[in-house]
Amino acid sequence: MQQQEPKNLFPIDRTLSLDELMERVRAEVARRRAAQATEHDGEEAGKGPADRLPRWLPASGNLPAKPAYSLDELLQFADEEFVATAYRVLLRRPPDSAGMTHYLVALRNGHLSKVEILGEIRFSEEGRKADVHVDGLLIPYKLHGLRRVPILGKFLAFSLALKNLPRLSRYLQTMESSSARAAQDMGRLINRIDEAVERRLEVVDEEMSTRATLASFRFLESRVDQLESRIEQMLSARASKDKEVAEIREFARSIEQRLVMLDEHEASLREAVVATRRGVIDLQRKALASVQASSSAKAESVGGGSASAESIFDAEYVSFEKAFRGSRDDIKERAAEYLSTFAEAAIEPGSGRILDLGCGRGEWLELLSEKGFTVTGVDMNTSMLDECRELGLDVVEGDAVAYLASLEDASVSAITSMHLVEHLPHDVMIRLIDEAHRVLKPGGILVLETPNPENITVGSCWFYMDPTHRNPIPPALLGWTLSNRGFDAVELKRLDKNRATSGIVPWSDDVPGAEGFNRLLAYFNAAPDYAAIGRKA
């Protein structure tokens, strides 16, 4: 009786007859039996029952039961394995059919993310009873829930995407490594299956030699079909992973494009701000020039002489300064005290540009230049500026506030102003302080020196010797103003070096009435000047 050819016994060369197939099987078995090592047989025998083929295990492995897990430990699983693992570690039981179907469908169609599935299971009533801690789950779970809120959700999703972009890159690398490992594991599994099938064929050969039936071949054929189906499923899972990796890469590319667009938008905004600021500065300069031209015209119409009233006043103020302010050497000795202030603020020669507003005759400019600092003076008195230029000092004629407004942000290391703020209306002084804060570099300092009304002779008499003074400024007020306009570590420094005081000697404590007299005398002996010093954070 002629034997029928077995159906789908092997996936290759299905035209062989049964006799030809058996002949090839016997030859192959004999060849491999001669080449196979004895210890290899013992190793394979210890892997499981002889009637079972090797099983494929996922690369991620199986999590042991623990009281706590990290979020990354749970996120490494995928698809059905992920849902089953979540039930097993968070609820301590296998998933029920309804729960598995619900979460698997939601995960595959993108309705729920892995973090949301973990959150729903962990914070369910059953999950709270199990009380398995997942480190790093709560905040991401809440944030994923907020993504579904209209408008806010889109903004939050985009922010999360930006924040997680580095993590996505690491996740891509992990996925690629996991895919490569899974491919290698599948290759080794197929080799083991091939070896197991060969051993089964040896058994089949022996059975066929005694019983001569096709039943064993047909059984083997069905098992091979099952193996083919399992391999196709594994390949399908690999394709699904590759698709997921491609989608993540595409999303990362879209994020990078958005970042480029944001950078371009930020650059255009900066250009618009700079252009607007320059326009404002030009308007301020034009307005100042118009006011100065108007004042000059009025002065000429009143005086009727060749020299304007403004130039006459400038010359007169120079004479006033020489008569009452003190000698040039005295002023330089007074100003030298600020060199230590610069050193404490780490402002050294060559560290940046210094501005002196209301520079006058330039004593402070001259001292700084001698010490190697780069310094520019600003004043509106042309006579004093001419005197500074004769000494080779760098000076600019103009309004202090307007000049500061023309400078770039964070372009100056230090700004000093000695006996200027008492000449200004309060609102102009505020604008000067604000502009100084803007143009100072981080860590830069502002020094404002002014007469001290705590000294009773200064506040009642000497302050008003200068006809251009407006009103005394108490130290507490100027110090508070600097703090209120954004300066840090504001310091009030009373100044009496090289400055005339009353010189009245206090009474000794054993003189009757000495306590009251000395308390009154303190108002006469108080420092005649003070400086408010503020630092930009």
Summary of the structure (lengths in Angstrom):
residues: 537
radius of gyration: 45.0
end to end distance: 102.6
largest distance: 147.9
contacts: 1457
relative contact order: 0.05
helix: 61%
strand: 10%
